Amino acid sequence: MKKILFSIILLVFVININADEIKYFDINIPDTYTMEETKENVYKWVSNDNKYENIVITIEKNDGQKNNISRYTDKNIEQYKEYIQAAYNKALEEYNLKIDVRSIKKEKVNNVDALVYDIVWPTKDSIGYDTYQKGITWTTKNYIYMYLWSSDKEIDTNNDNYKKILKSFKMNDELIKTEGFFNTRRKRIIIVGTLAGITGYIISALQKRKKKNV
């Protein structure tokens, strides 16, 4: 079985950080967003106009196997979608909540091959609104970059903020040239962006609701 990288990052606490501390990438974020960080190599910006809209970028080390999204086949993409749904739905089983992976595909984003997906969390009954997410993952020689846009509304990719911020994103690492994406038999998943921007909040809200119903 070809390899799929697995990563789930839960946000637990938030501290302020300086944008100058970012060494892995460059990005232009409007001053209508506030920058926050939850843990090492996780960067989060929250909209000042809509507290439910946020951008999260996570950086993980490429494990030395030279994972290359450029070599991802249609079969790999379908397997990836199945693994995403299975992994999250199992984690959310006790809350009777299942995510909906609406689409996942490989496409060029900022002229680099990426995995792009859309996920919906049906969380309206739990936290008052459904959660919509657009995730993008790139692989480079040394890192796996995960970019996630989350909102309480359907995401409009033609929105000026969305387009300008994403277009400004630049990875500070060398691209992979020849190695394949899957090159061992270990089964792991790249969960693009890992839903990091809201995962901790949703889980926390679900836990509170469960306690109230006990």
C-alpha positions in Angstrom: 0.0 0.0 0.0 1.3 3.4 -0.9 2.1 5.9 1.8 -0.2 8.6 3.1 0.9 11.0 5.8 -1.4 11.4 8.8 -1.4 14.5 11.0 -4.1 15.9 13.3 -3.4 19.2 15.2 -5.7 20.3 17.9 -5.6 23.9 19.0 -5.4 24.2 22.8 -4.2 27.6 23.7 -3.5 30.9 21.9 -0.6 33.4 22.4 0.4 36.5 20.4 3.4 36.2 18.1 5.4 38.5 15.9 5.1 38.0 12.1 8.9 38.4 11.8 9.3 35.1 13.6 8.0 33.2 10.6 10.9 31.6 8.7 9.1 29.0 6.7 7.0 31.2 4.4 6.1 34.7 3.4 2.5 35.9 3.3 0.7 39.3 3.3 -2.1 39.4 5.7 -4.4 42.5 5.9 -4.5 44.4 9.1 -8.2 43.4 9.4 -6.8 40.1 10.8 -5.2 39.4 14.2 -2.3 37.0 14.3 -2.2 34.2 16.9 -0.3 31.0 17.4 -1.2 27.8 19.2 2.0 25.8 19.2 5.3 25.5 17.4 5.0 25.8 13.6 1.2 26.6 13.7 0.2 30.1 12.6 -3.3 31.4 12.9 -5.0 34.7 11.8 -8.5 35.5 12.9 -10.7 38.1 11.1 -11.6 41.1 13.2 -14.8 41.5 11.2 -15.9 37.9 11.6 -14.5 35.9 14.5 -15.5 32.6 12.9 -13.3 33.3 9.8 -9.7 32.3 10.2 -6.6 31.3 8.3 -4.3 28.6 9.7 -0.9 27.5 8.2 0.9 24.5 9.7 4.4 23.3 8.9 5.5 19.8 9.4 8.8 18.3 8.5 9.0 16.1 5.4 10.1 12.8 6.9 13.0 12.3 4.5 11.0 10.1 2.1 10.6 13.0 -0.2 6.9 13.0 -0.4 5.8 14.6 -3.6 2.2 15.6 -4.4 3.1 15.9 -8.0 3.1 12.1 -8.2 -0.3 11.8 -6.6 -2.6 9.7 -8.9 -6.4 9.7 -9.1 -6.5 6.5 -7.1 -4.3 8.1 -4.4 -6.7 11.0 -4.2 -9.7 8.8 -3.8 -7.9 6.8 -1.1 -7.0 10.1 0.6 -10.6 11.2 0.7 -11.7 7.9 2.2 -9.0 8.1 4.9 -9.8 11.6 5.8 -13.5 10.8 6.3 -12.7 7.6 8.2 -10.2 9.2 10.5 -12.3 12.1 11.5 -15.6 10.3 11.7 -14.1 7.7 14.0 -12.7 10.5 16.2 -16.1 12.2 16.3 -18.1 9.0 16.7 -19.1 9.6 20.3 -20.6 13.0 19.3 -22.7 11.5 16.5 -21.0 13.9 14.1 -19.7 13.1 10.6 -17.8 15.4 8.4 -18.6 15.8 4.7 -15.6 15.8 2.3 -17.3 17.5 -0.6 -14.3 17.5 -3.0 -10.6 16.8 -3.2 -8.4 17.2 -6.2 -4.9 17.9 -7.3 -4.3 21.3 -8.9 -1.7 24.0 -9.4 -1.9 26.6 -6.6 0.6 29.4 -6.9 2.2 27.4 -9.7 2.9 24.5 -7.5 1.1 21.1 -7.4 -1.2 20.9 -4.4 -4.0 18.9 -2.9 -7.1 21.0 -2.5 -10.2 20.0 -0.6 -13.5 21.2 0.8 -14.9 19.9 4.1 -18.1 20.8 5.9 -18.6 20.1 9.6 -22.4 19.8 10.4 -21.9 21.6 13.7 -25.0 23.9 13.7 -26.8 21.9 16.4 -23.6 21.8 18.6 -22.1 25.2 18.3 -24.7 27.3 16.5 -23.3 27.2 13.0 -21.9 24.8 10.4 -18.2 25.1 9.6 -16.8 25.3 6.1 -13.2 24.7 5.2 -11.0 25.0 2.2 -7.7 23.3 2.6 -4.5 23.2 0.5 -1.4 21.1 1.0 2.0 21.4 -0.7 5.1 19.3 -0.2 8.7 20.6 -0.5 12.1 19.1 0.0 12.0 19.6 3.8 8.4 20.5 4.7 4.8 19.8 4.3 2.8 23.1 4.1 -0.8 23.0 5.1 -3.0 26.1 4.4 -6.5 26.2 5.8 -9.3 28.8 5.4 -12.3 28.3 7.8 -15.6 30.1 8.0 -19.1 29.9 9.3 -20.3 30.5 5.7 -19.8 28.9 2.3 -16.3 29.9 1.2 -16.2 32.2 -1.9 -12.8 31.7 -3.6 -13.5 34.7 -5.7 -13.5 36.9 -2.6 -10.7 39.6 -2.9 -9.3 38.8 0.5 -9.2 35.1 -0.2 -7.5 35.5 -3.5 -5.0 38.2 -2.5 -3.9 36.4 0.7 -3.5 33.0 -0.9 -1.6 34.5 -3.9 0.8 36.2 -1.5 1.8 32.9 0.1 5.3 31.8 -0.7 7.1 28.8 0.6 10.7 29.3 1.7 12.0 25.9 0.7 13.2 24.0 -2.3 10.6 22.1 -4.4 10.9 18.4 -4.9 11.9 17.4 -8.4 11.8 13.7 -9.0 10.8 11.6 -5.9 7.4 9.9 -5.7 4.8 10.9 -3.1 4.2 7.4 -1.9 7.3 5.3 -1.5 6.9 3.1 1.6 4.2 0.7 2.8 3.3 2.6 5.9 -0.3 3.9 5.9 -0.6 7.5 6.9 -2.7 10.5 5.8 -2.0 14.1 5.0 -5.1 15.8 6.4 -4.7 19.1 4.6 -4.4 21.9 7.1 -5.7 19.3 9.6 -8.7 21.5 10.3 -6.4 23.1 12.8 -8.2 26.5 12.9 -11.3 25.2 14.6 -10.8 21.6 15.6 -10.0 22.3 19.2 -12.9 24.7 19.5 -15.4 22.3 18.0 -14.2 19.4 20.1 -14.4 21.5 23.2 -18.0 22.7 22.3 -19.1 19.1 21.7 -17.6 18.0 25.0 -19.5 20.7 26.9 -22.8 19.8 25.2 -22.3 16.1 26.0 -21.7 17.0 29.7 -24.9 19.0 29.8 -26.9 16.1 28.4 -25.5 13.6 30.9 
